[in-house]
Amino acid sequence: MILRDRSGSGEIETEILVIGSGPGGAVSGTLFAQSGRQTTMVEEGDHLALEAAPHFSREEMLLKYRNAGVGVALGRNKLAWVEGRCVGGGSEVNRGLYHRTPGYILDDWRRRFAVHDLDLAAMAPHFAACEEVARVEYAGSAASDMSRRLQQGAQAQGWLAIEAPRLYRYDRDQGGGVKQSMSATFVRRFIEAGGALLPATRIDRLRRMNGRWIAEGSRRGEDGKRRPVTFRARTVVAACGAVQTPALLRRSGLSHNIGNSLRFHPMVKVVAEFDRDVNQPGDFDPVHQVKEFEPRFGMGCSISTPAMLGVALSSRPGHWDLVAERWRRMGIYYVQSGGGEASVRNLPGFEDPIVRVRFSQGDLSVLGEGLRRLCEALFAAGAQRIYPCLAGYPDLHSPGDLVNLPAVLQASDGSVTSVHVFSSCPMGEDTRRSAANSFGKVHGTDGLYINDASLLCGPTSVNPQGTVMAVAHRNAAEALARRFR
């Protein structure tokens, strides 16, 4: 698509402006472009190939994450979180574990926020449409031993454990495959349909003038310098992510239920050491999860490269020597819940907003219970030693040592982390609780939509990317059917 720059002024006209290219923005933009609408998608980060850096490497963190992967929610209790910043957003850097939203979650959102058309039957065609573009497959017999250990331990306890599918095309013969990230799937279709993609472009604020939205920001040129850029659009879709979307809207003077209810899947980790090798170079990403205790908490297995193991064990003296000697026998495992709530606010003079988080005693006790249950499963799977990734916590050598774990975790040291953030601008017809209507139109505005993880009304209990994609597909299809009324 050729974008019109009015008199070389840096002012660009487009019918639809999509801000952000992650799962929400990429799905939205693709549907709009395929319908013949003049659509421009801007992305603050760069447009990089999936193979631009090894997955889960230091290089990838520097290239594709915001602030090199360091985001901290402050408060009496702290939480470290990560955010992708590149074309494709978080889909480029995550594992792509995929679930359709559980029916009880959708039912809860419909009831509490008065969201229309959000039951399993209504959502099924939108999940299916996304899965047709970004393929979802199981690893099956190719799953790693480290991943299977969690399943075996859970089953020994009589707990429900599953293999989660991934947004991934497996090539079992070659021991590899192709990740189904947004850049490899929806963004590619967006460009093929005539959509205009502008990476390295940041939008700072929006304003309404003469029936159009004016989006003001800057774009980095090939010389590395940032220059002002302005977009004029009939319709704007904010899809910057659950932290950046409310920050943008609040900078633009919009604050009704925006940035007040950010939620996470807070996570604590342990490293389990087994009596033999379970962690081999070239293993597929781990895929097994324990579902027995959801939605209170769930369990899974993390990427466990030597570098990741070293970071996980960083509070222990001599941890790099320990990893160098034993990493093939080690795996990182986690328990995550849906507790905690945070706010997003801008600070004058700072580019990124401040996130303040708070946990109740109940939230921290759920994580404490989950940590003990996780260790029980790992000992049942043959773990010889468990290292809690929490400063000051003792190593565990047998199930009898679990009495040394506290019933209520302390999150003040920042050892609670999250890779899932959502719910900062919830959708629904109940304007006392929601920021946008059931299909993402911001309350009290014309032509302004949200279509990313911000809209989710609460924790999904499962990996949320499938939910974000399906909700975005549903909302974009509804907007096209109603011609953005």
N, C-alpha and C positions, 0 to 999 in steps of 0.2 A: 504494500500500500504506500502511496505517496502522500505524506503529510503536508498540509499547507502551512507554511510559515509566513504570517502576514508581514510583508515588506521587510523580511529579514530581521524582524524585531525580537525573535525568540519566542513569539506567541504562536501556538499551534492550535488549530481547530480540529476537533474530532467529534463524532456523534456520541460515542461512549468512551469514557476513560476508566480503565481498570487499574487500580493502584495496588500492586503486588502480584507476584506470579507463582505463589505457592499453590497448594491444592485447591483452595477456594478461588483464587484469582485465575488460575490456569483453566479450571473447569468452566468458570463463568465466561471468560474471554473467548474460549473456543466456541461455546454455544452461540454467543453473539456474532462472532465473525462468520461462522458457518451459516447463520441466518441472513447474511448479506449486510449486516450493520457495520458501519465504519467504526472500527474498534481499535483503540490504542491501549496497550498494556505497558506500564512503566514498572521498573524494578530498581530498587536502590542499589542492589549488588550487581556483580558482573555476570555475564553469560558465559559459563564455563562448561566444558565437556565433563561428563561423569568421571572420565578417567584422568581429569586434570591433576588429580592428586590421589594417592592411595587412600582407600576408605578408612576412616577413623585414625588418620595419621595427623601429626602436627601440621604438616603442610595443608591438609584439608581444613583443619580448624582455622588456620590463618587466612585461607582463600575464601572459604564458604560460610563461615560462622560470623555472626555479629560479635564484635569485640573479642575475637579469637576464642569464642565459646565461653566467655566469662560474663555471666549475668547474676547479680545477687539481689534477692528480695530481702529487705532489711526489716528490723523490728526486734522485739524481745527474743523471738525465735527467728532464725534465718533460714533461707533456702537458696541454693545455687541452681540456676536454670540455664538452658542453652536455647539459642535461636538461630536459625539459618538466615543468611543474607546473601542470596545469589538467585539467579533465575531458577525457578523451581522450588525455592524456599526450603523448608525443612525436609521435603521429600527427597532432596539431593543428599542429605547427610544422615537420615535415619535408616533403620533396618527394613522399613516397609512392612512390618507386621500388620496384618489386615484383619479386621472384623467388621461385620455389619452390627449396627447398634442393637443391643438387647432390647426386646419389646418392652420390658418393665421400665427401662430408662425413658423410652419415648413416651410411654403412658404417664410417667411421672412429670415430664416436661409439659405435656399437654394439659395435665390437671393443674399444675402450680402456676404456669405462665399463660394459660389459655392460648396455646399454639394450635392453629388449624392444620388439618391434613398432615398429621405427623404420626400416624400409626404404621405398623409394619407393612400392611397391605399397600398403603399410599406410597411408602418409601421404596418398596421392592423394585419397581422399574427404574428408579434412579440409581440404586446400587448396581443393578444389572447393567445399565448403560455405562457407568464408570468402569465396571469390571471388563466390559467388552473392549474398551480402549486401553486400559492399563491392566494387563493380565494378572490374575491371582493364581498362584500355584503352591503346592505342598512339596516340601523336601523329601518326605517319605523315608525310604531306606538310606538316603544320602545324609540324613541328619547326623550331627556330630555326637560322639560319645558324651562329651561334656553336657550337651543339651539333654540327651537321653537320661543322664543320671538324675536330673530333677524329676522327670516323669517316673522313673523307677522308684525313687524315694517316696514320692507322693502316693503311688499305687501301693507300696508296702505299708503305708499308713491308712490305706483305704480311702484316699482322697481322689477327687476327680482331677485328672490332668489331661491336657490335649496338646496336639501339635497345631500351632497357629499357622495359617497360610501367609504368604508374603506377596507383595507386589513385585514379582520377580519371575523371569523366564529361566528355569533351570536347564542347564546343559550337563546332565549327569555323566555323559561319556567323557567330556573334557574336564569335568570337575569345576565348572564355572557357570556362567549364565549372564543375563542382562537384567539389571535393575530397572523396574518400571517406574522411574521417577517422573516428575512432571515435565522436565526438559526433554525426556526421551519419548513422551507420549502426548499429553495434551498441548504443551507449548509447541511442539512440532506441528500438530494439527492446526493450531491457531495460526501459525505463520503460513502454512499451506493454504488456509482458507482466506488469506489476504489480510490478516491482522498485522498491525505494526507493533513491534516489540522494541522498547527503548530501555536498555539496561543502564546502570550507573546513573539513574535519575531518581532524585529524592523530591517528594512533595512535602512542603512544610506546612501549608495551610490552604484551606478552601474558603471561598466566599461566593455569595450569590449576587449576580448583577444582570439585569435585563433578561430574566428568564433563562440564564445560563449559569453554569458553575465555572468559576475561575480557580484553577489550581496553580498555585505559585510554588516554585521550588528551584532546583538547580540541577545541572547535568555535568558530569565530568567528561571532558574531551580527551582526545588521544594524547594531548600534551600533559594530561594529569590535572589540569586546572578546571575548577568548577565555575560554570557560568549560569546566570539566571535563565530560567525557562518558565513559560506560562502556558497553560492549556485552557482552552475554552471548550466546554462540553455540555451537551444537553443533559446527559446522565453520567453520574460518577458512582463507581463501585469501589468502596474501600475494602481491600483484602490484604492488609499489611501484616496481619497476625494479631494475636490476642493482646499483645502489649503495644505494638506500634499503631494499630487502628484506633484505640481509644485516645492515645496520645495525639494523633493527627486531628481527630474530631474535637478534642478539648482545646487544642491550639486554635481551632477554627470557631470557637465560641459555642460549641455544642457540648452539653454536659449532663442532660437528663438520663440518669441511670447508665452513664458511660464511664467506664473505668472504676466502678465501685465494687465489682463482684468477681474479680479475676480468680480463677480456680486452677488447681494443679492436680496431678497425681504424684504427691510427695513420695519419695523413694529412699529407702536405706539399703545398703549393700553389705554383703559379706564375701570373703574369698574362702572357698573350700579347697582343701588339699586332699587328694585321694592317694591310694596306695599304688597306683600305676598311672601311666600316661592316659589322659583324657582329652588333651588339647594339642591338636596337630596343626602344623602350618598348612594353609590351604583349606581348612575346614569351612563348610558353609556356616553362615551366621546362625546362632542358636535360635530355636523355634518353639521349644516346649514351655507351657505355662500351666500353673496350678489354678484351677477355677473354683475349688471347693468352697472358698470363703467369700467369694464375690457376692455383693458389691462392697463389703466391708474392707477387704484387702485381697490382692492377688499376688502371685509370685512368678518369677521368670528368671531367665539366664541372660547375661549380658555379654557383649564383645569382650574377649579376654586375651587380647594380644599382650606381649610382655610390657609394652608401654602403658596400656590400660591397667594391667595388674600393678605396675609400679605406682601409678597415680592412686589407685584404690588403697594401697598399703602405705601411703606416704607418711602416715602418722607414726609408723613403727621404725625404730632405729635399724639400720642395715637392710632396709626393705629392697633396695636394688640388688644387693647380693643374694637375698632370698629368692627374688624373682629369677635372676640369672640361673640359679641352681635348680629351681623346682617348677618353673612356669608350665612345663608340659603336664604336670600333675594338678594344675590349679584351674579353677574357673570362678568367675564373678557371678553372683546370684543376688537377686533383689526381692524385696517386698514393697509393694506400693499400695496406697490407699487413695481416698478422694477427699481427705481432710484439708483444713486450712482455707483461708480466704485472703485476698490481697486487693489493694487499690493501686491504680496507675495515675500518677500526677506528673505534670511538667514542672521543671525548674527553670527560671529565667537564666539564659546564658548557657544552658546545657542542651546538647543535641538529643540525648536519650532521656526518657522519663525516669522517675524514681518509682520503684515498686516496694510497697510496704506490706508485709505478710503477718498474719496472726494465726496461731494455732491454739485451740482449746486443750485442756487437759484430756478430754475425751479423744481428740484427734491424735494426741501423742501416745495415749494408751493403746489405741488401735494399732499404731505402728509397732509398739512394744510387743503386743501379742503376735503380730505378724512376723516379727523378727524371730521370736521363739519357735513359731510353727515352721518357719523356713529352715531353721537349724535342725529341727527334728527330722524334716524330710531329708536333709543332706546327710545327717548321720545314718539314717535308714538306707541311704544310697551308697554308703561305704566311705564317707568322708573320715579321714584320720585326724584332721585338725580343721577348725574353722576360725578365721580371723575376722571379727566384726570390723567394718570400715568406719569406726567411730572412735574418736580420740579418747584414750584412757580406758577402753574396754579390754578385758583380758581375753587371751586366746582360749578357745574351747577345745577340749580334747575328748569329750564323751558327752552323752546326753545328760549325765549327772551335773555337768558344769553349767547347764542352762539356768540353774537357780541363781547364778551370778549376774544374769541379765536383768536390768531394771524393768519393772512393770510399765513405767511411763518413761518414754525416751525424752532426752533433753535435746532440743534442736538449736541451742544457742551457739554451738560451735560450727554451724554451717555444714554439718555432715549429711543433712537432708537435702536431696537434690530432686530435680524433675526435668524430664524432656517433653512433657505434655502440658501445655498451657491453653486455657480456653475460658469462655463464659464472661468476659469483661463487658460485653454489650448484648445481653440476652434478648432473644426474640420472643414475641408473644403479643396478644391483644390486651393483656393486663398492663396498662401504662404505668401502674404504680410500681411495677417490678422490671419492666422491659425497656430497652432502648430503641428497638425497631419492631415492626409488626411481624406477623407470622412468616413473611417471606423476605424479610431483611430491609424493608424500607424504613429509614430512620424516622421516628415519630416527629411530626410537626414540620417536615421538610418536603420539598418536591424534587424528584429526580436524584435523590441521594440514598444509596443502599450500602449495607454491610453484607459481605458474603465470605466469611472465613470462620475460623475457630472462635472468634469473639461471640458469635451468635448462639453457640451451644448454651443451653440453660443450666448446665452443671456437668460434673464429671461423667464420663461415659463408662467407666469401670474397665473398658477395653481400650486398646490402642485407638486413638480418635481419628486417624487420617481417613478411614473409610467413611466415617460419619460426616466429616467436613466436606469430602468430595460429593457425597450423595445429597447433603443439604444444599450445597452450592448448585448442583445440577437441578434440583427441585426448584430453587428460587429463581435461577436464570430462565428455566423453562416457563415458569409462571410469569415472569416479567415480560418475556417475549409474547406469551399468549395474551397478556393484557396490554401490550404495547406500552409498557412502563407507566401505566396510569397510576 
